[in-house]
Amino acid sequence: MLRKNKILFLIVTFALIFLLPLIGSLSKWKGLPPGYGEFPAQKAEADPGFSLLYFSLACIVALVITLVLVFPRWFGFKKIKEEAAPTDGATPFPVWFWWSLPVFAVSWFLMWARVKLVISLEYYTFVPLWWSFILILDGLVYKRNKGASIISRKPHVMQLLAVVSCFSWFAFEFLNFFVIENWYYPNDKVFSNFGNVFWFSLSYTTVLPAIFEWYLLLKTFSAFRNRYKNGPKFNVSRAFLILYYVLGLILAFGMGYYPYVLFWVLWVALVPMLSAAMALAGFWTPFTPVKNGDWSSVILIGLATLFNGFFWELWNFGSEWFHDSLPTNPNYWKYSVPYLDKFHIFSEMPVLGYFGYLFFGLNCWIIWLIAAYIFKFNADIDVTGDQS
């Protein structure tokens, strides 16, 4: 397959991710779905209530995933001997780590305390909070990785991550319409229409950088780096990839036609469609090392997103929890999840919803790779350094 044809195949597949749910939704509703086009998304209609059967099935899936993550040796993963920690002097934190700490602390305080001077400062806390947190994470990677981090070694990659992140989350916001708003933003009147687009565009730049910083941080720990590196080898045939691709097409259409039953497809359909398309075209994917038994890329990006999701949900929840009045943070979101909205610990996200983060991280990495292959830039986010 010539490179032009490979790229065209990726572009067509990416387009189908948006077209198939739209076609399914048009078939379901005989028109556009409820709430379509409202930005930021608003709650359009009540979801189906709690379903014990659906919840029980989801719990089984969650239990299997948990067992694989916690007890990988039960599933064929072999232990790798831990490397000895280097004995040379410790690397100091970089300057951007220290600069980010006060910005981070002030932004967090303002988001939760709702300090108001001439205007409510809470409106503008999300972007500085998250970018300072990203720089703090990068500083931790820098220190543990002997001076190697995205900011120190590949600052242009951080810029590209921000751009791709912005557009990729707009893609998820678009797909959210077809599952009848699994999340929505109650406080949509802070800014004008243009203001919402501008502010949320800035907010969306933080998603991929935060996830990849967590991924690199986890890789600096040998306990994470080696835990899933020597597992079952899984080399698939071309016929399997084609079937996997077709499954993704069916799920993408089904998400629009059965928006409640298949709401979870929003986080899953991109994986078979795009990863299969890349593999069929001969491009590297996070699944490529699995053929040699190395599952670390797939699993660590999921764990990185899960850890980051804890902070997404914590800071979001806290911006409402400490006040009796309605939230004023324009970035504050709530969930409207059918069948599974049960058992909240400290966040708007139901407990089972956290398992979706494991798949979301893969989606993010795959979209990043697709963008790199289409626009011909280097997608390698790994940095070298002595690790402990």
C-alpha positions as CSV (number, residue, x, y, z in Angstrom):
1,M,0.0,0.0,0.0
2,L,1.5,3.3,-1.1
3,R,2.0,6.0,1.6
4,K,-0.6,8.2,0.0
5,N,-3.2,5.4,0.0
6,K,-2.3,4.6,3.6
7,I,-2.8,8.2,4.7
8,L,-6.1,8.4,2.7
9,F,-7.3,5.2,4.5
10,L,-6.5,6.8,7.9
11,I,-8.4,10.0,6.9
12,V,-11.4,8.1,5.7
13,T,-11.5,6.0,8.9
14,F,-11.2,9.1,11.0
15,A,-14.1,10.7,9.1
16,L,-16.2,7.6,9.6
17,I,-15.9,8.0,13.4
18,F,-18.0,11.2,13.0
19,L,-20.2,10.1,10.1
20,L,-21.4,6.7,11.4
21,P,-22.7,7.9,14.7
22,L,-24.4,10.8,12.9
23,I,-26.1,8.4,10.4
24,G,-27.1,6.1,13.3
25,S,-28.5,9.0,15.2
26,L,-30.4,10.4,12.2
27,S,-32.0,6.9,11.7
28,K,-32.9,6.7,15.4
29,W,-34.4,10.1,15.9
30,K,-35.6,10.7,12.3
31,G,-33.5,13.9,12.6
32,L,-30.8,15.3,14.8
33,P,-30.6,14.0,18.4
34,P,-31.9,16.0,21.4
35,G,-29.4,18.7,22.5
36,Y,-27.4,18.5,19.3
37,G,-25.3,21.5,18.6
38,E,-25.5,23.2,22.1
39,F,-22.1,24.3,23.2
40,P,-21.0,23.7,25.8
41,A,-23.3,20.7,26.1
42,Q,-26.4,20.9,28.1
43,K,-28.6,18.1,29.6
44,A,-31.2,17.4,26.9
45,E,-33.4,14.8,28.4
46,A,-33.5,12.3,31.3
47,D,-31.5,9.1,30.9
48,P,-32.9,5.7,31.6
49,G,-32.7,4.9,35.3
50,F,-30.4,2.4,37.1
51,S,-30.4,-1.1,35.7
52,L,-29.2,-3.9,38.0
53,L,-28.5,-6.3,35.1
54,Y,-26.5,-3.7,33.2
55,F,-24.7,-2.7,36.3
56,S,-23.8,-6.3,37.2
57,L,-22.4,-7.0,33.7
58,A,-20.3,-3.8,34.0
59,C,-19.1,-4.9,37.4
60,I,-17.9,-8.2,35.9
61,V,-15.9,-6.4,33.2
62,A,-14.5,-4.0,35.8
63,L,-13.5,-7.0,38.1
64,V,-11.6,-8.7,35.2
65,I,-9.8,-5.5,34.4
66,T,-8.9,-5.0,38.0
67,L,-7.5,-8.5,38.4
68,V,-5.3,-8.1,35.3
69,L,-3.9,-4.9,36.6
70,V,-3.4,-6.0,40.2
71,F,-2.4,-9.6,39.6
72,P,-0.8,-9.7,36.1
73,R,1.0,-13.0,36.8
74,W,-2.3,-14.8,37.0
75,F,-2.8,-13.9,33.3
76,G,0.6,-15.0,32.0
77,F,2.8,-12.0,32.8
78,K,6.3,-13.0,34.0
79,K,8.2,-11.0,36.6
80,I,11.2,-9.0,35.3
81,K,14.1,-8.4,37.7
82,E,14.1,-4.9,39.0
83,E,17.1,-2.8,37.9
84,A,19.4,-1.4,40.5
85,A,18.9,2.3,41.2
86,P,21.7,4.6,40.0
87,T,24.0,5.8,42.7
88,D,25.0,9.1,41.2
89,G,23.8,12.4,42.6
90,A,20.2,13.4,42.5
91,T,19.0,15.8,39.8
92,P,17.4,19.0,41.1
93,F,13.9,20.1,40.1
94,P,13.9,22.4,37.0
95,V,13.0,26.0,37.3
96,W,9.5,25.6,35.8
97,F,8.6,23.2,38.5
98,W,9.2,25.9,41.2
99,W,7.5,28.6,39.2
100,S,4.4,26.4,38.7
101,L,3.9,25.6,42.4
102,P,2.5,29.1,43.4
103,V,0.4,29.3,40.3
104,F,-1.0,25.9,41.0
105,A,-1.8,26.6,44.7
106,V,-3.4,30.0,43.9
107,S,-5.5,28.6,41.1
108,W,-6.7,25.7,43.2
109,F,-7.6,28.0,46.0
110,L,-9.5,30.4,43.8
111,M,-11.4,27.6,42.0
112,W,-12.7,26.2,45.3
113,A,-13.0,29.4,47.4
114,R,-14.9,31.4,44.8
115,V,-13.0,34.7,45.5
116,K,-14.6,37.6,43.8
117,L,-13.1,41.0,43.3
118,V,-14.4,43.0,40.4
119,I,-15.2,39.7,38.7
120,S,-15.3,36.1,39.9
121,L,-11.8,34.9,39.6
122,E,-13.1,31.3,39.6
123,Y,-14.1,31.7,36.0
124,Y,-10.4,31.7,34.9
125,T,-8.8,29.1,37.1
126,F,-9.1,25.9,35.0
127,V,-6.4,26.7,32.5
128,P,-3.7,28.0,34.9
129,L,-4.5,25.2,37.3
130,W,-4.0,22.5,34.7
131,W,-1.0,23.9,32.9
132,S,0.8,24.5,36.2
133,F,0.0,20.9,37.2
134,I,1.3,19.7,33.8
135,L,4.6,21.6,34.4
136,I,4.8,20.2,37.9
137,L,4.4,16.7,36.5
138,D,7.1,17.5,33.9
139,G,9.4,18.6,36.7
140,L,8.9,15.3,38.5
141,V,9.7,13.5,35.3
142,Y,12.8,15.7,34.8
143,K,14.0,15.0,38.4
144,R,13.4,11.2,38.2
145,N,14.7,10.9,34.7
146,K,18.0,12.6,35.2
147,G,17.1,15.8,33.4
148,A,15.1,14.3,30.5
149,S,11.5,15.4,30.1
150,I,9.2,16.7,27.4
151,I,9.9,20.4,28.3
152,S,13.7,19.9,28.6
153,R,14.2,17.7,25.5
154,K,11.2,18.1,23.3
155,P,9.4,21.4,23.9
156,H,8.0,21.4,20.3
157,V,6.2,18.2,21.2
158,M,4.5,19.9,24.1
159,Q,3.2,22.6,21.7
160,L,1.9,20.0,19.2
161,L,0.3,18.0,22.1
162,A,-1.6,21.1,23.1
163,V,-2.9,21.7,19.6
164,V,-3.9,18.1,18.9
165,S,-5.4,18.0,22.4
166,C,-7.6,20.9,21.7
167,F,-9.0,19.5,18.4
168,S,-9.3,16.0,19.8
169,W,-11.5,17.0,22.7
170,F,-13.7,19.0,20.4
171,A,-14.1,15.7,18.6
172,F,-15.2,14.0,21.8
173,E,-17.6,16.9,22.5
174,F,-19.1,16.3,19.1
175,L,-19.5,12.5,19.7
176,N,-21.1,13.3,23.1
177,F,-24.2,14.6,21.3
178,F,-24.9,11.1,19.9
179,V,-25.0,9.5,23.4
180,I,-27.4,12.2,24.5
181,E,-24.8,14.1,26.6
182,N,-23.0,11.7,28.9
183,W,-21.5,14.9,30.4
184,Y,-22.7,18.5,30.3
185,Y,-21.8,21.9,31.7
186,P,-24.5,23.5,33.9
187,N,-23.0,26.9,34.0
188,D,-23.0,27.9,30.4
189,K,-23.9,31.6,30.7
190,V,-20.5,33.0,32.0
191,F,-19.2,33.8,28.6
192,S,-20.7,34.7,25.3
193,N,-20.9,32.1,22.5
194,F,-17.6,33.2,21.2
195,G,-16.2,33.4,24.7
196,N,-17.2,29.8,25.4
197,V,-15.5,28.6,22.2
198,F,-12.4,30.6,23.0
199,W,-12.2,29.6,26.7
200,F,-13.0,25.9,26.2
201,S,-10.4,25.8,23.4
202,L,-7.8,26.9,25.8
203,S,-9.1,24.4,28.4
204,Y,-8.9,21.5,25.9
205,T,-5.2,22.0,25.3
206,T,-4.5,20.5,28.7
207,V,-5.9,17.0,28.1
208,L,-3.1,15.2,26.1
209,P,-0.2,16.9,27.8
210,A,-1.4,15.9,31.2
211,I,-2.0,12.3,30.2
212,F,1.4,11.9,28.5
213,E,3.2,13.5,31.5
214,W,1.6,10.9,33.8
215,Y,2.6,8.2,31.3
216,L,6.3,9.3,31.3
217,L,6.2,9.7,35.1
218,L,5.0,6.1,35.6
219,K,7.7,4.9,33.2
220,T,10.4,6.3,35.6
221,F,9.3,3.7,38.2
222,S,10.7,0.2,37.4
223,A,7.7,-1.3,39.3
224,F,5.4,0.1,36.6
225,R,7.8,0.0,33.7
226,N,8.5,-3.8,34.0
227,R,5.2,-5.0,35.5
228,Y,3.5,-5.6,32.1
229,K,6.5,-5.9,29.9
230,N,6.8,-9.7,29.7
231,G,3.3,-11.0,29.1
232,P,1.4,-13.2,26.6
233,K,2.4,-12.7,23.0
234,F,-0.5,-11.8,20.8
235,N,0.3,-11.6,17.1
236,V,-2.8,-11.1,15.0
237,S,-3.5,-11.9,11.4
238,R,-4.7,-9.5,8.7
239,A,-8.1,-11.2,8.7
240,F,-8.4,-10.5,12.5
241,L,-7.5,-6.8,11.9
242,I,-10.2,-6.5,9.2
243,L,-12.8,-8.1,11.5
244,Y,-11.7,-5.8,14.4
245,Y,-12.0,-2.8,12.0
246,V,-15.5,-3.8,10.9
247,L,-16.5,-4.3,14.6
248,G,-15.4,-0.7,15.2
249,L,-17.6,0.5,12.3
250,I,-20.6,-1.4,13.6
251,L,-20.1,0.0,17.1
252,A,-19.7,3.5,15.8
253,F,-23.1,3.3,14.0
254,G,-24.6,1.5,16.9
255,M,-23.6,4.3,19.3
256,G,-25.8,6.7,17.4
257,Y,-28.7,4.3,16.9
258,Y,-28.7,2.9,20.5
259,P,-27.4,5.9,22.4
260,Y,-28.3,4.5,25.9
261,V,-27.4,0.9,25.6
262,L,-24.2,1.6,23.7
263,F,-23.2,4.8,25.4
264,W,-19.8,3.3,26.4
265,V,-18.9,2.9,22.8
266,L,-17.9,6.6,22.8
267,W,-14.7,5.5,24.7
268,V,-14.2,2.2,22.8
269,A,-15.1,2.5,19.1
270,L,-12.0,4.6,18.3
271,V,-9.7,1.8,19.5
272,P,-10.7,-0.9,17.0
273,M,-11.3,1.5,14.1
274,L,-8.2,3.6,14.3
275,S,-5.7,1.1,15.7
276,A,-6.8,-1.6,13.2
277,A,-6.6,1.0,10.4
278,M,-3.1,2.0,11.4
279,A,-2.0,-1.7,11.7
280,L,-3.5,-2.6,8.4
281,A,-1.6,0.4,6.9
282,G,1.6,-0.8,8.6
283,F,2.0,2.1,11.1
284,W,3.1,1.7,14.7
285,T,0.3,1.6,17.4
286,P,0.4,1.1,21.2
287,F,-0.6,-2.5,20.4
288,T,2.4,-3.2,18.2
289,P,4.7,-4.3,21.0
290,V,2.0,-6.8,22.3
291,K,3.1,-9.2,19.6
292,N,6.4,-9.6,21.5
293,G,4.6,-9.8,24.9
294,D,5.1,-6.2,25.9
295,W,1.8,-4.8,27.1
296,S,3.3,-1.8,29.0
297,S,2.4,0.8,26.4
298,V,-1.2,-0.2,26.4
299,I,-1.6,-0.6,30.1
300,L,0.5,2.3,31.3
301,I,-1.3,4.9,29.1
302,G,-4.5,3.6,30.6
303,L,-3.2,3.9,34.2
304,A,-1.8,7.3,33.4
305,T,-5.2,8.5,32.3
306,L,-6.8,6.9,35.4
307,F,-4.5,8.7,37.8
308,N,-5.0,12.0,35.9
309,G,-8.8,11.3,36.0
310,F,-8.6,11.3,39.8
311,F,-7.5,14.9,39.7
312,W,-10.0,15.9,37.0
313,E,-12.8,14.6,39.1
314,L,-11.4,15.9,42.4
315,W,-11.0,19.5,41.3
316,N,-14.2,19.5,39.4
317,F,-16.2,18.1,42.4
318,G,-14.6,20.5,44.8
319,S,-15.6,23.6,42.8
320,E,-19.2,22.8,43.8
321,W,-19.0,20.8,47.0
322,F,-18.0,23.6,49.4
323,H,-20.8,25.9,48.4
324,D,-24.6,25.8,48.8
325,S,-25.2,28.0,45.7
326,L,-25.0,26.7,42.2
327,P,-21.5,26.3,40.7
328,T,-20.0,29.3,39.0
329,N,-17.0,27.6,37.4
330,P,-17.8,27.5,33.6
331,N,-15.6,24.3,33.3
332,Y,-17.7,22.5,35.9
333,W,-19.3,19.4,34.5
334,K,-21.8,16.8,35.6
335,Y,-22.5,13.3,34.3
336,S,-25.7,11.8,32.9
337,V,-24.8,8.1,32.5
338,P,-27.6,5.6,31.8
339,Y,-28.0,2.4,33.9
340,L,-24.7,2.8,35.9
341,D,-25.1,6.0,37.8
342,K,-24.6,4.5,41.3
343,F,-22.0,4.7,44.1
344,H,-20.2,8.0,44.0
345,I,-17.2,8.3,46.3
346,F,-16.1,11.9,46.1
347,S,-16.9,13.0,42.6
348,E,-19.6,13.5,40.0
349,M,-18.3,10.4,38.2
350,P,-19.9,7.1,39.3
351,V,-17.3,4.6,40.5
352,L,-17.6,2.3,37.4
353,G,-17.1,5.4,35.2
354,Y,-13.4,5.5,36.2
355,F,-12.8,2.3,34.2
356,G,-13.6,4.4,31.1
357,Y,-10.4,6.4,31.7
358,L,-8.4,3.3,30.9
359,F,-9.8,3.3,27.4
360,F,-9.8,7.0,27.0
361,G,-6.0,7.1,27.3
362,L,-5.7,4.7,24.4
363,N,-8.0,6.9,22.4
364,C,-5.9,9.9,23.1
365,W,-2.7,8.2,22.1
366,I,-4.2,6.8,18.9
367,I,-5.6,10.2,17.9
368,W,-2.1,11.7,18.5
369,L,-0.5,9.1,16.3
370,I,-3.1,9.6,13.5
371,A,-2.4,13.4,13.6
372,A,1.3,12.7,13.3
373,Y,1.0,10.3,10.4
374,I,-1.3,12.6,8.5
375,F,0.6,15.8,9.1
376,K,4.0,14.2,9.1
377,F,5.5,15.2,12.4
378,N,7.4,13.0,14.9
379,A,4.9,11.5,17.4
380,D,7.6,10.0,19.7
381,I,6.9,11.3,23.3
382,D,9.5,9.2,25.0
383,V,12.5,10.9,26.5
384,T,15.8,9.2,27.5
385,G,17.4,9.3,30.8
386,D,18.6,7.1,33.6
387,Q,15.6,5.7,35.4
388,S,15.2,4.2,38.9
